[in-house]
Amino acid sequence: MKVSANQNAMSSLQDFSGVKSLYTQKLSNDELAELRKQVEENANAFTFEATSIQSNLFVKKDDFTKAYDTFQSFLKDIGYNGKPIAELSKDEAAELVSEDGIFGIKQTSERIANFVINGAGGDEKLLRAGREGMLLGFKQAEEMWGGKLPEISQITMQKATEMVDKAMSDLGFSIINQEA
C-alpha cells in the first residue's frame, strides 16, 4: 500500500486493490509501521511545500524565480490555476495571502490539517505521525528560509496544529503522546 502527498493522485485513485479494509483485514505490524512512516513523510512534504509557498510570496522576485519550478506541480495539485506566481504584482500576491486568499492562513492551514486528518483515517498512530511530519516540514521550511518564517506561516502552522489536535481530541485521543 502506497500513500502519496500528491492530491491529484489521491483524488483520482480508482483501483483500490492492495488496500485493506479497516473492518475486514488487519494490518500487520510491519504494514502499519510502513504506513505510519509514509504518512509522516507525506505530511512533512506537504507542510514544507505549503509554508514555502507562503514564504516565497514575500521574497524578491529574482530570488523567487530561481525556486519557481520546484513547486509548480504542487500549485496545480492544490487547485491554484491563477496567474503564474513569479508574474504577480505586489497587490496580487497580497490578495493570495489575504484572509480569503488561496494561500491565506485559513485555506492553507485547512489544507495541511485536512491532509493529515484525512490521510490518517481516524487511526491514532497515523494522526500522530502526520502531526510529527507537519511539524518537521515546518521546521525544514524555517531552516531553508534561514530563520523564523514570516508571521503568516507561523500562524498557519499554529492553526493547522490546533485543527489536528482538535481532531485527535474529538476522536478521544490524548494530545500528549503516551509513547514519549
C-alpha positions in Angstrom: 0.0 0.0 0.0 1.4 3.4 -1.0 0.3 6.8 0.4 1.0 9.8 -1.7 1.3 13.5 -0.9 0.1 14.2 -4.5 -3.6 15.2 -4.0 -4.5 14.7 -7.7 -3.1 11.1 -7.5 -5.1 10.6 -4.3 -8.4 12.0 -5.6 -8.2 10.2 -8.9 -7.4 6.9 -7.2 -9.8 4.3 -8.6 -8.1 1.0 -8.1 -8.3 0.0 -4.5 -6.6 -3.3 -4.9 -4.0 -3.8 -2.2 -5.8 -1.6 0.2 -7.0 -3.4 3.2 -10.4 -2.5 4.7 -10.1 -1.5 8.3 -13.1 -3.7 9.1 -12.3 -6.9 7.2 -8.5 -7.3 7.4 -6.0 -6.3 10.0 -2.7 -4.7 9.1 0.5 -6.4 10.2 2.8 -4.5 12.5 5.2 -4.1 9.5 2.5 -2.8 7.3 1.3 -0.4 10.0 4.9 0.8 10.6 5.4 1.4 6.8 2.0 3.2 6.6 2.9 5.4 9.6 6.3 6.3 8.0 4.6 7.2 4.7 2.0 9.4 6.4 4.7 11.2 8.4 6.9 11.7 5.3 4.0 12.9 3.2 2.7 15.3 5.9 6.2 16.6 6.2 6.5 17.2 2.5 3.0 18.7 2.2 3.6 21.1 5.1 7.0 22.1 3.8 5.6 22.9 0.3 2.6 24.8 1.7 4.6 27.0 4.1 7.3 27.5 1.4 4.7 29.0 -0.9 3.5 31.5 1.7 7.1 32.5 2.5 8.1 32.8 -1.1 5.4 35.3 -1.8 7.5 37.7 0.3 10.8 37.1 -1.4 12.2 39.4 -4.0 11.1 38.4 -7.5 14.6 37.5 -8.7 15.2 35.1 -5.7 11.7 33.7 -6.1 12.1 33.0 -9.8 15.1 30.7 -9.0 12.8 28.4 -6.9 9.8 28.8 -9.1 10.0 25.5 -10.9 10.2 23.4 -7.8 6.6 24.0 -6.7 4.7 24.4 -9.9 3.1 21.0 -9.8 2.2 21.5 -6.1 0.3 24.6 -7.1 -1.7 22.7 -9.6 -2.3 19.9 -7.0 -3.9 22.3 -4.5 -6.1 23.9 -7.1 -4.2 27.1 -7.9 -4.9 28.0 -11.6 -4.2 31.7 -11.4 -1.6 33.9 -12.9 2.0 32.5 -12.7 3.3 33.3 -9.2 6.5 35.0 -10.5 4.4 37.4 -12.6 2.2 38.6 -9.7 2.2 42.2 -8.7 2.7 43.1 -5.1 -1.1 43.7 -4.8 -1.9 40.4 -6.5 0.4 38.5 -4.2 -1.1 40.2 -1.2 -4.6 39.1 -2.3 -3.4 35.5 -2.5 -2.3 35.6 1.1 -5.2 37.7 2.3 -7.8 36.3 4.7 -9.9 34.8 1.9 -6.9 34.0 -0.4 -5.9 30.5 -1.5 -2.6 30.9 0.3 -4.0 32.8 3.3 -3.9 31.4 6.8 -7.3 29.8 6.8 -7.1 27.9 3.5 -3.5 26.9 3.9 -3.9 25.6 7.5 -7.1 23.7 6.5 -5.2 22.1 3.5 -2.4 21.0 5.8 -4.6 19.8 8.6 -7.1 18.0 6.3 -4.3 16.3 4.6 -3.1 14.8 7.9 -6.6 14.1 9.3 -8.0 12.5 6.1 -4.8 10.6 5.5 -4.9 9.1 9.0 -8.5 7.9 8.6 -9.1 8.1 12.4 -6.1 6.0 13.3 -4.3 7.4 16.3 -0.8 6.4 15.3 -1.2 7.8 11.8 -2.6 11.1 13.2 0.5 11.4 15.5 2.8 10.5 12.6 1.1 13.1 10.4 1.3 15.7 13.1 5.0 15.0 13.6 5.5 15.2 9.8 3.7 18.5 9.8 6.0 20.0 12.5 9.1 18.6 10.8 8.1 20.1 7.5 7.6 23.5 9.2 11.0 23.2 10.8 12.6 22.3 7.5 10.9 25.3 5.9 12.4 27.5 8.6 15.8 26.1 8.0 15.5 26.7 4.3 14.3 30.2 5.0 17.3 30.8 7.3 15.4 31.5 10.5 11.9 32.2 11.7 9.4 32.2 8.9 7.1 35.2 8.3 4.2 35.6 10.8 1.7 34.3 8.3 3.5 31.0 8.2 3.8 30.9 12.0 0.1 31.5 12.4 -0.8 29.0 9.7 1.3 26.3 11.4 -0.3 27.1 14.8 -3.8 26.8 13.2 -3.1 23.6 11.4 -1.7 22.0 14.6 -4.7 23.2 16.5 -7.0 21.5 13.9 -5.1 18.2 14.1 -5.1 18.4 17.9 -8.8 19.0 17.9 -9.5 16.1 15.6 -7.4 13.9 17.9 -9.3 15.1 20.9 -12.7 14.7 19.1 -11.7 11.1 18.4 -10.9 10.6 22.1 -7.1 10.5 21.8 -4.9 12.4 24.2 -2.9 15.1 22.6 0.0 14.1 24.7 1.9 11.2 23.1 1.7 8.4 25.7 4.7 6.7 24.0 7.0 9.6 24.6 
